[in-house]
Amino acid sequence: MKLRAFLIATAMGLGLYAGSASAQIALNVGATTDYVFRGVSQTNEGAAIQGGVDMTIGKAYFGLFASNIDFNTAADAELDMYVGYKPTWMGHTFDIGFINYTYMGGGGGDLAFYEFKIATSMAVGPATVGAAVFYTPDFTGVGPHDAMYGEINFAMPVLRDFTVGGAVGKQWVQDKAGEYGTWNAGVTWMPVSWMSLDARYHDTDEHGLGATYQDRATASIKFIKTF
């Protein structure tokens, strides 16, 4: 917990520094027919209203993300904070970061956890391909309980203002319960710089874990303001 407090303080310091340094700030708000995280519905197959803010200072970044949730518990909202650094080397962009997941409502504290992120991406012709690994020693806030999520992904522009992309991932958990594989594929349309629309299909290989793990199609819209 001391490590989490230190990293949260670091993120807050970066956010304060953004007020006095040259920074790019992007605000976003949007809606989706189903909030899907790593192949699993976070809203009990219902819709979600979401928003966030991202601040970039050179190669460092800090951000917040919020959404309604429904886990069939009293918890009804999620607030995430993330901070990281994106160096480049030999055509690769790396992303070294920390994410803290918090949940509001009854029992939300039992769901909270944090994870470390290491990712890389590079251009391959017109496409961008990447891989990422997320690790936590405190999965769902009941640590010590190690978990790791690995993913490979790609995105490629097609036609005018359209991008196709997808990802294949695997969730590992220390006691094996709840492990599953997942994938998604979809298309994003950005007709103007301040709006994007996304249509996507998600699935996992563990439908037996419940309805929220079953295949689903989602549609999302997001509005962005950068200054």
Residue, then its C-alpha position, 0 to 999 in steps of 0.5 A: m500500500k505504501l507503493r501505491a500511495f507513492l505512485i498516486a502521489t507521483a501522478m498527482g505531482l505530474g498533474l500539478y506540474a502540467g499547470s505550470a509546464s507546456a502541456q497538451i490537455a485532452l478532455n473526452v466524454g462519450a457513451t457505449t452500448d456496453y462497457v467491455f474491459r478485456g472481453v468482459s462486460q463491466t455494466n452487466e451488458g448495459a450501456a455506459i456514460q464515460g469521460g476522462v482527461d489526459m495530460t501530456i508533457g513531453k513523453a510523460y502522461f497523466g490521465l483520469f477515466a470514469s464510467n458507470i459500472d454494474f457488477n450486481t453489487a452496490a458499487d456503481a461507478e469506476l474511477d481510474m488514474y494512470v501515469g506513465y512515460k513513453p520513450t522511443w527507441m529504434g522505431h519502437t514506442f514504449d509505454i511504461g505506466f501505472i494504473n489505479y482502479t477504484y470503485m465507488g459504492g458499497g463494497g467498492g473498496d474490495l474491488a480496487f486494485y492497481e497494476f503496472k504496464i509495459a507496452t511497445s508498438m511500431a509501424v509496419g507499413p501503414a499499420t501499427v502493431g503492438a504488445a502489452v503486459f499488465y501485472t498486479p500483485d493485488f488483484t481485485g484488492v484482496g492481495p497478495h493475489d498475483a494476476m497478469y494480462g498480456e495482449i497483442n494488437f494492431a490498427m490500420p487506416v483504411l479508406r478515408d477517416f476509417t481505422v480497422g483494428g483488434a487485439v488478442g489477449k489472455q488473463w492469468v490469475q494466481d489461483k487459476a480461477g477466472e483465467y480466460g482468453t479474449w479477442n476483439a475486432g472492429v472499425t473506428w470512424m473519425p469524420v472530424s477531429w473532435m468525434s469518433l465512432d467505434a463498432r466492435y465485436h468482443d468474445t472470450d473462450e470462457h462463456g461458462l463464467g457467465a453472461t458477461y463473458q459471452d460474445r457481444a457487439t458494441a457501438s460507442i461514440k466519443f467527443i474530444k476537446t484538445f487544448 
